[in-house]
Amino acid sequence: MQKFNDFQRNGFTLAAACGLIGITYGVFADTAGLSLLQASALSIFTFTGASQFAAVSVIDGGGNPAAAVGSALLLSVRNALYGPVIAKSLHNGKLYKVLAAHFVIDETIAVASSQDTVEDSRDAFWFTGLSLFVFWNLGTILGVLLGGIIEDPGSWGLDAAFPAAFVALTLPHVTTREGKITAITAAVITIVSIPLTPVGMPILLASTAILPGLLALKKKKKRTT
């Protein structure tokens, strides 16, 4: 029972913190011209913050829907890698796993994978996922409503919140030679493509920088074997 209380507390705290980020997303969605219904639909059916912020950023910058969707999909690809991590903790059944797939995100996997037993992992996954879903969507609604009051979100520093989070997530990955190659290549592609392509397209093109990074990693593994 104590273990359940531990992950319940951790999951709830994490969900509440993400709810605050959801408010920021709601404000940005309103600034980008999305209605409450549109912003909420993204939170309900997409339910992955990084992809939602990316899509809204492209729309706010004047990008077309295809670029917005493409950027969002690129950021959500990593969630597919979490499937094998949680699959063994879930009950069998296609419908059950289809529903569970909607909650496979960074936070739920982090809490679930830290548990000692399969049962605790499953309970932690669902508790964290459902808590996050509620808090994120409530934050979205509140953010959109606040967005109609706050004339300039940038004056509150909200415009820098998500880019700063991206930088923090990226830093650990550029300490290796492969990471540096990928980062430098992506930067060059972005700088060159910004004046030549529509808004949102540089993000898609910069994703190809992973190829030289993977090549460098492959060569490294050959040298060490």
C-alpha positions in Angstrom: 0.0 0.0 0.0 2.9 2.3 0.8 4.3 1.9 -2.7 0.9 2.8 -4.2 0.8 5.9 -2.0 4.3 6.9 -3.2 3.6 6.7 -6.9 0.2 8.3 -6.4 1.8 11.3 -4.7 4.5 11.5 -7.4 2.1 11.1 -10.2 -0.3 13.8 -8.8 2.6 16.2 -8.2 3.8 15.7 -11.8 0.3 16.1 -13.2 -0.2 19.4 -11.3 3.1 20.8 -12.6 2.2 19.8 -16.1 -1.2 21.5 -15.6 0.7 24.8 -15.1 2.5 24.2 -18.4 -0.9 23.5 -20.0 -2.0 27.0 -19.0 1.0 28.4 -20.9 0.0 26.3 -23.9 -3.6 27.6 -23.7 -2.3 31.2 -23.7 -0.2 30.6 -26.7 -3.0 28.8 -28.5 -5.3 31.8 -27.9 -2.6 34.1 -29.1 -2.2 32.0 -32.3 -5.9 32.4 -33.0 -7.1 29.1 -31.9 -10.6 28.9 -30.4 -11.2 27.2 -27.0 -12.7 24.3 -28.9 -9.7 24.0 -31.2 -7.1 24.3 -28.4 -9.0 21.7 -26.3 -9.3 19.3 -29.2 -5.5 19.3 -29.5 -5.1 18.7 -25.8 -7.7 15.9 -25.8 -6.7 14.0 -29.0 -3.0 14.8 -29.3 -2.1 15.0 -25.6 1.6 15.5 -25.9 2.8 18.9 -24.9 5.9 19.2 -27.1 3.9 18.4 -30.3 1.1 20.8 -29.3 3.5 23.7 -28.7 5.3 23.0 -32.0 2.0 23.0 -33.9 0.8 26.2 -32.3 4.2 27.9 -32.9 4.1 27.1 -36.6 0.5 28.3 -36.9 1.3 31.5 -34.9 4.2 32.1 -37.3 1.9 31.9 -40.3 2.9 28.4 -41.3 0.5 26.1 -43.2 -1.3 23.2 -41.5 0.9 20.6 -43.2 4.0 22.1 -41.7 2.3 22.3 -38.3 1.3 18.6 -38.4 4.7 17.6 -39.7 6.5 19.4 -36.9 4.2 17.9 -34.3 4.6 14.3 -35.7 8.4 14.6 -35.6 8.4 15.4 -31.9 5.9 12.7 -31.1 7.9 9.9 -32.8 9.9 9.3 -29.6 6.7 8.2 -27.9 6.6 5.1 -30.1 9.9 4.0 -28.5 8.2 3.9 -25.1 5.8 1.2 -26.2 8.0 -1.8 -25.5 8.8 -0.3 -22.1 5.3 -0.3 -20.8 3.8 -3.1 -22.9 4.7 -5.9 -20.5 3.0 -4.1 -17.7 -0.4 -3.8 -19.5 -3.2 -6.3 -19.7 -3.7 -8.1 -23.0 -6.4 -7.0 -25.4 -6.2 -4.8 -28.5 -8.8 -2.3 -27.3 -7.1 -1.9 -23.9 -3.7 -1.3 -25.5 -5.1 1.1 -28.1 -6.5 3.2 -25.2 -3.2 2.9 -23.2 -1.3 4.1 -26.3 -2.9 7.6 -25.9 -1.3 7.9 -22.5 2.2 6.8 -23.5 4.2 10.0 -22.9 7.4 11.0 -21.2 5.8 11.5 -17.7 3.8 8.3 -17.5 6.7 6.1 -18.7 9.1 7.8 -16.2 6.8 7.1 -13.2 5.7 3.6 -14.4 9.3 2.4 -15.2 10.5 3.3 -11.7 8.2 0.8 -10.0 9.5 -2.5 -8.7 6.6 -4.8 -9.8 4.5 -5.2 -12.9 1.3 -4.4 -10.9 2.7 -1.2 -9.5 4.0 -0.2 -12.9 0.6 -0.7 -14.4 -1.2 1.2 -11.6 1.4 4.0 -11.8 1.0 4.3 -15.5 -2.8 4.7 -15.4 -2.9 6.9 -12.4 -0.3 9.3 -13.8 -1.8 9.2 -17.3 -5.4 10.0 -16.1 -4.2 12.7 -13.7 -2.1 14.3 -16.4 -5.0 14.2 -18.8 -7.3 16.0 -16.4 -4.8 18.6 -15.3 -3.5 19.3 -18.8 -7.0 19.8 -20.2 -8.0 22.0 -17.3 -4.8 24.0 -17.8 -5.6 24.4 -21.5 -9.0 25.8 -20.8 -7.8 28.2 -18.2 -4.9 29.3 -20.4 -7.2 30.1 -23.3 -9.5 32.1 -21.0 -6.5 34.0 -19.6 -5.2 34.5 -23.1 -8.1 36.7 -23.8 -7.1 38.9 -20.8 -3.3 39.0 -21.3 -2.7 41.3 -24.2 1.0 40.4 -24.6 2.1 37.0 -23.3 5.7 38.0 -24.1 5.6 40.6 -21.4 5.1 37.8 -18.8 8.1 35.8 -20.3 5.8 33.0 -21.4 7.1 33.2 -24.9 10.5 32.0 -23.7 9.2 29.2 -21.5 8.9 26.4 -24.0 12.1 27.2 -26.1 14.0 27.2 -22.8 12.6 23.8 -22.0 13.7 22.5 -25.4 17.2 23.9 -24.8 17.4 22.1 -21.4 16.3 18.8 -23.0 18.9 19.2 -25.8 22.0 20.1 -23.8 22.7 16.5 -22.5 22.7 15.2 -26.0 25.3 17.6 -27.4 28.0 16.5 -25.1 29.0 13.6 -27.4 30.7 13.9 -30.8 27.6 12.4 -32.5 25.4 15.0 -30.7 27.6 17.9 -31.8 27.6 16.7 -35.4 23.8 16.5 -35.4 23.4 19.9 -33.6 25.8 21.7 -35.9 24.3 20.2 -39.1 20.7 21.0 -37.9 21.8 24.6 -37.1 23.3 25.1 -40.6 20.2 23.6 -42.3 17.9 25.8 -40.3 19.9 29.0 -41.0 20.0 28.3 -44.7 16.4 27.2 -45.1 14.7 30.0 -43.0 14.8 32.6 -45.7 14.0 30.1 -48.5 11.2 28.0 -47.2 7.7 28.5 -45.6 7.3 28.9 -41.8 7.6 25.5 -40.1 9.5 23.8 -42.9 13.0 24.5 -41.5 12.1 22.3 -38.5 11.2 19.4 -40.8 14.4 19.9 -42.9 16.6 20.2 -39.8 15.4 16.7 -38.7 17.5 15.2 -41.5 20.5 16.2 -39.4 20.1 13.0 -37.5 21.4 11.1 -40.4 25.1 12.3 -40.2 24.8 11.9 -36.4 23.7 8.2 -36.8 26.5 7.6 -39.3 29.1 9.0 -36.9 27.6 6.7 -34.2 27.8 3.7 -36.4 31.5 4.4 -37.2 32.2 4.8 -33.5 30.6 1.4 -32.7 32.7 -0.3 -35.5 35.9 1.1 -34.0 35.1 -0.2 -30.6 34.2 -3.7 -31.7 
